[in-house]
Amino acid sequence: MMKKTILIPLFALMLSGIATAQTAYDALRYSQNRYEGTARSVSMGNAFTGLGGEIGAININPASSALYRYSEFVITPTFGRSVSEVNYLDTKTREGISRVGLSNVGFVIPFNTGRNSGLVNFNIALNCNKTDDYNYRSMASGVNGQSSWLSAQAAAATGIHNSHLDIIDGGYDPFFESSAPWKTILLWNSSLLSPLGEDGLNYYGATENIDDENGTISLGGPINQEFYQYATGFKSRFDINFSWNISNFLFFGMNIGIQDISYRYYESMGETAVNPSDFQSGFNRFNNEYRLTTTGSGFDFNFGIIAKPVKGLSIGASISTPAWLYLKDNYDESIYAHMNAVPGYDEYKQSIESPLGEYNYRINTPFRWSVGAAYVFGKFMVISADYENIDYSKAAVMNSLGNRSDFRDVNNEIISTFKSSDIFRAGLEVRPAEFLSLRAGYNYYGYADKNDTFGQLHTCSAGIGISSKGGFFADLAYLHYFNTKESFSLYNDVDAMTAPIGNKNDWKFKFLLSLGFRF
């Protein structure tokens, strides 16, 4: 079943001012993990909480490295592509983006004590894994004769006195001296918003006409709408890992995790009159562009254990503290407006750019924990399964000093919107020959919100691995993200002017190649 979402708030695109630019959806974005790793770990669904023995799973269970009795180095380049298919106003569009990246690089060094009981070995590992990527491109376009994005912006500006919106050269700067949304400031100063009445608190858009007899406001005529969005970036973590093997029965591990975040977003919203003469303002076209760059880092701690109670069976558990993220946003916005000449007014063209906005803030992600079990059938087959839980309603946004009061509304929205999410992982590995491994995996990520609207994801994976007696090994994996289907609106309804509902279908895939050496 498809769910309707307002596309712009979902991607945190509506900035209402410097102090309130961050949203609940930023907290969700940086709290979610879409684990990658080595080709072996990905092809087995990253179901290694109970299995261990895999460097790509150190960030899932730090005890994974304790099972190593040899040194290992591995590097994993990737190729991925995401695709978005949109049907909006009976117009179908398809956009995609391809990226080459690095999913994992790491090594582990064991220190064997020479004992068969007690502390058998302690290990040190350094590992970097990608935990999410934000590469996405989408477009929606079509001819709309019922409503306008500008109408919705005019309605949203209600209550803001227009004297707070004027840009005065060398004087008042509404971008930094008012609490008005930057978008509203740009629209007002480009004459795309006009005053409605004499109180200075109400507005109508350049795409709207007013009936002189009864004051009714309606869309002037059909318009071409085009919305485009483009995102790139990633979230990764570098783990400094320590682990201990006790009597080949209990395995303990801990990580000091350093997270790195890089996110870039661009969007463009435009409307063009099919026939400018339909509009009292002479409206021809406008285009609004918005750009955001988020960078930052943070840290957390992870602890894990694996036990082997009977031959072939292993069970494990891990817990991760909140990640304390320190982030910086840089953003700006611009507008272009074009109105044709009408009686009493000449042709009008205007381009306005906002200043560069900058804001430092913090996000604390929630605790997460996982349990898992695996069974090894000799040298022939391994099956494994994990369960992970994270409560997204426990995320929090605060200013750079750790004060949450500036984000009281955002944090209340996090609590009221998000919920605890279930994550399941399963993996299978078969070895038909000593040098050959065949693998398969599955992941389920549960809904992140209480209305079961977004966040759900299914992935499947498959892979093959070869190894030599000299220590070299190579693994190849294919990871497929199943289609996610949603209905959406680009803006809110305004009185009788109903915003159109579009449908989008997103999916993506990745190839991972791990090259490594054991010694």
Secondary structure, DSSP 8 states (H G I E B T S, - for coil): ---EEEHHHHTT-----GGG---HHHHHHHH-------HHHHHTTT--TTT---GGGTTT-GGGGGG-SS-EEEEEEEEEEEEEEEEETTEEEEEEEEEEEEEEEEEEEEEE-S-SSSEEEEEEEEEEEEEEE--EEEEEEEEESS--HHHHHHHHTTTS-GGGT---TTS--HHHHS-S-HHHHHHHHTTSEEE-SSSSS-EEETTEEE-TTT--EEE-S-EEEEEEEEEEEEEEEEEEEEEEEETTTEEEEEEEEEEEEEEEEEEEEEEEESSGGGSTT-EEEEEEEEEEEEEEEEEEEEEEEEEEEETTEEEEEEEE---EEEEEEEEEEEEEEEE--BTTB--EEEEEE---EEEEEEEE---EEEEEEEEEETTTEEEEEEEEEEEGGG-EEEETTS--GGGHHHHHHHHHHB-EEEEEEEEEEEEEETTEEEEEEEEEE--SBTTS-S--EEEEEEEEEEE-TTSEEEEEEEEEEEEEEEEEESS--BTTB----EEEEEEEEEEEEEEEEE-
